[in-house]
Amino acid sequence: MNYSSAFIPTLREVPSDAVIASHRLMFRAGLLRKLANGLFAYLPLGLRSFRKVEQIIREEMNAVGALEIKPTVVIPGELWKESGRWDAMGESLLRVKNRLDNDFVVSPTAEEAFTAIVRDELSSYRQLPLSLYQINTKFRDEIRPRYGVMRGREFIMKDAYSWHADEKSLDETYQAMGRAYRRIFKRCGLSVIPVKADSGAMGGSGSEEFMVESEIGDNTLILCKKCDYAANVEKAGCAPDFTPRTIEEAKAAAERTEGSHTPPFEKIETPNVKTIDELCAFLKMESTQFIKTLIYRAVNVELDLSSAPGCAKLERKKPAPDAPAVYPEVFFAAAIRGDLDVNEVKLAAALKASEVSLAADTDVVRLTNAPVGFAGPVGLTALPLIIDHTVTAMNDAVTGALAKDLHYQHTAYGRDFEGWLTVDVRTVKAGDRCSLCGGELYTKMGNELGHIFKLGYKYTRSMNVSYLDENGKSQTPTMGCYGIGLDRTLASVIEEHHDEAGVIWPASVAPYHVIIVPIKYDGEVKDSADKLTAELTQLGIEVLLDDRNERPGVKFNDADLTGIPWRVVIGDKGLSQSTPQVEIKYRREKENRNIELEKAAAELAKNIREEIAALNKPIG
Amino acid sequence: MNYSSAFIPTLREVPSDAVIASHRLMFRAGLLRKLANGLFAYLPLGLRSFRKVEQIIREEMNAVGALEIKPTVVIPGELWKESGRWDAMGESLLRVKNRLDNDFVVSPTAEEAFTAIVRDELSSYRQLPLSLYQINTKFRDEIRPRYGVMRGREFIMKDAYSWHADEKSLDETYQAMGRAYRRIFKRCGLSVIPVKADSGAMGGSGSEEFMVESEIGDNTLILCKKCDYAANVEKAGCAPDFTPRTIEEAKAAAERTEGSHTPPFEKIETPNVKTIDELCAFLKMESTQFIKTLIYRAVNVELDLSSAPGCAKLERKKPAPDAPAVYPEVFFAAAIRGDLDVNEVKLAAALKASEVSLAADTDVVRLTNAPVGFAGPVGLTALPLIIDHTVTAMNDAVTGALAKDLHYQHTAYGRDFEGWLTVDVRTVKAGDRCSLCGGELYTKMGNELGHIFKLGYKYTRSMNVSYLDENGKSQTPTMGCYGIGLDRTLASVIEEHHDEAGVIWPASVAPYHVIIVPIKYDGEVKDSADKLTAELTQLGIEVLLDDRNERPGVKFNDADLTGIPWRVVIGDKGLSQSTPQVEIKYRREKENRNIELEKAAAELAKNIREEIAALNKPIG
């Protein structure tokens, strides 16, 4: 392809709204243009790389036996009403009415469409397992699209869905998809961090996210310096830095008469002291000696609260006919060691609640009979108390005393208070220890590129999918889903592979493998450039020939900016050597070297094939 | 690919709403399923063929230098407002509002999006000509979608757009696109009828449609039995079967005193006679001796009517600020020889009207002072009279007399009446003569698969696209557009290539090239089938191996239904020969033949390559 015919409008200036490298470089290198906020057009160079990512994903999906199909992008709203997501999805779902007043959605994902197709065709257990996928347009009406295609409104997603007769079969496909995902990202040259939802329980995980490190990541990741432990902070655990105790052990320790024991708890005046930091300063104690007690409001709680303090009068309701009964609103207290924070996602999971957030001040005052800042576990009876495991190890602690400007000291778990539920709700942070190997944990910000997930029966039940098993009995299949965002994957390749001068494409997803830069595209130089282009093309190497009548500096800058892996410079000086020479340079390196023109095609082809082979090499 | 893993749900029964072969067979052969009215999902087998059509189109577009890009499917409404199509397009345009109340459209075509991209990047004449295309999802909210993907709501279209400095450059790209379209359809195995909008003027055509014959076609085509003349009936012309005359010639002939002349016209009573047929029977004359006069209502007439009869008081209006001034509503009379019909599309073109239709009865009565059925050119002053060329040759004709139950006989053009405008508004029909070669014309029903069109300045002007020419002067580029419907193309392949038993794929777009049918997939038969599969795959041949535990009859039926070009049957009997034999059969032929197993792979590969090579062979 001749550069002058390739429509590569590179830019010197940076778009004003582009704060991350991939966004800047996709515009500057002429890969992408903006149609509207969150809507982008891939230009020819960008689309070439995009298609390579797409093809890698397609090959790996096919390799694990998934079959590609193509439903529509615009999906009947009826299917979304069947699954319940028409109501459950918020405003990010783009809903459309057509001229006949029928409801449609512009697909953000396609569980409903795929399940509807399979429902009509599935009859026998012999058809299972079945994995189908598409690589197709999706739309999410982001309130604040930004970072270019990293968070756009319209994007392309590979979404696969699988159906199974049993959990074992689902797990096999789920594991195979996980391996395929690792290969996909490796082939694209990406370092991903696979994050299991429940990293502690090996093999039992039902969800794994594939993250890349990113300064603007949506997710905080907890990683171990010694082993490959990686978790989303929302679900991360850590090795205990305390000795957990049963309530009996704690009580016995507080009450024993020989050796050390805990004095009876007593009130202390703490005027105008509300936060843990203020309390530490006022009492000259470490934050680990305090118990922090927070009041939370939980929504749609599925947990049985019939025996919980303060919950006797609460009633359960069904939000939908097929849904389980829940308590619409419940307040909880959560107690944790003073140096730690409560993780609301963990707390919500423990309560089986759809949402958990700090209670409003008025609710705190009502439930604790004290201003905000003086909640404590001792004497708290108006609501259920959730105890983090750290608290079970505390024998002599300071806590709020449920009254203004008053705390208790010498409180002891087991002797002075006990919890209604004891769980892990601790937010893990950098410096904590890995629960697998004891190594030091650290944090990274991450962006999710892919997600594999055991859906279970959510869609197959709500949409009435069934098949006949070996005994002719009707059964409901279980289901998995597996997504990858293509635009985000491509942008992440650039995030990981660039320098000041531009993109540095891995050969597997480079728009072209070689850029040939004739110093002046004329005479013998032109002939040599054309000949080398033909030789490389013959070898299956994709060549961009910079035939423009521009200064060499302009061409070199564009070669660096567009990030083509190998650059060949052809000039009169090199060609006039006794054996004609050209200069070759690997984009990733600073040095260039001369090589005989006659040997250039073979050498370049070998290097490119080796790089791609290394990227494609199976993971050990 | 093993059949049992390929998700090919073939059907014995025919979907009740499937009236055409492609619709029936796409469902029966497991290529397609319905999600909702006009919305379809391609299953794995259908998608494989679909992707091959897509790849053929992509290759031919790239070959003519068009560059693939990928804008979004959901396009900002603002762009459509700029071009004026937001208002001009009817309800088939799917309009969406998002959560921020911004307007969007789900693209039916993409002139606006492409023009917006080019507008921002185009600066110099050196960038022209430029051709860009996409192969992407489109949506048209058809009131009555039917015939499967032949007329669906969502579909995939290849749409290309080009920009040029001058008409000559546009014409070069337009011609190249036309040649590419011929190659695309030939490679897909399709017989298309290229229909020029204005077939008479060679090289001056600005629009060409690529039609396939179809019983349910939207278009009536006029074709010549002797030459390659083909036109849409809306625009078709024919050789005159009369001698056209100027008004002076006609008048002189009617009034000459020596030899034959036309007697003075006179009233004749024609009680209860209204139609031409009734009149022929009543007067015992041929329909060619009558002048048929019809009253039409035209909307948005651009033609200057300041000197036209009955139009003195009409006022022009501008429907939009940038649009030319038009008369919102005008009535016309059109006179034509009695055996012919007026073509409303031709009439609208002659009047530069956006729409022409027969006037309501009340308007006819008001304008002719007579009941419907008695309009005639003599004495008609209330409105402009349009004369078809055929009328100029009529010297002694019967016409309506503008009064109930009365006609005139012996009327003569030039002597008794003249027209305000004399044009060709004749509807050409089977049996008329070709204007190019005099051959007999015949008709076919056709469906449009592709369309190439010289857009001119419509979008570049309304959207303010400009570039600097050689002299640094700002210019507006001219533009072409070129579309192909992929779904319709695929369905048309099946329409043209099928029989009672199923699809008969051309090798170029077959989902697989070979289906191997082991009589029983077991023992030596299985080993031979697996080995042959491996050999063929090694040769680049795509194989579907029917590994199912089904009766041979079931497998043979499915092989015929799915239409894989070559079937190989492997059984114990053939394998037990001194040199083991298998049976091969070309789907298009009735006979099968035995061939040595050892030679089967090479022979099949040769046949398939030859078929594809013949389809790919350049058009002379």
Interface residues (C-beta under 8 A of the other chain):
Chain A: S5 A6 F7 P9 R33 L35 A36 L39 F40 A41 Y42 L43 P44 L47 F50 G65 L67 E68 I69 K70 P71 T72 V73 V74 I75 P76 E78 L79 E91 S92 L94 V96 N98 R99 L100 N102 V106 A113 A116 I117 D120 E121 Q127 L130 L132 N136 T137 F139 D141 I143 R153 E154
Chain B: S5 A6 F7 P9 R33 L35 A36 L39 F40 A41 Y42 L43 P44 L47 F50 G65 L67 E68 I69 K70 P71 T72 V73 V74 I75 P76 E78 L79 E91 S92 L94 V96 N98 R99 L100 N102 V106 A113 A116 I117 D120 E121 Q127 L130 L132 N136 T137 F139 D141 I143 R153 E154
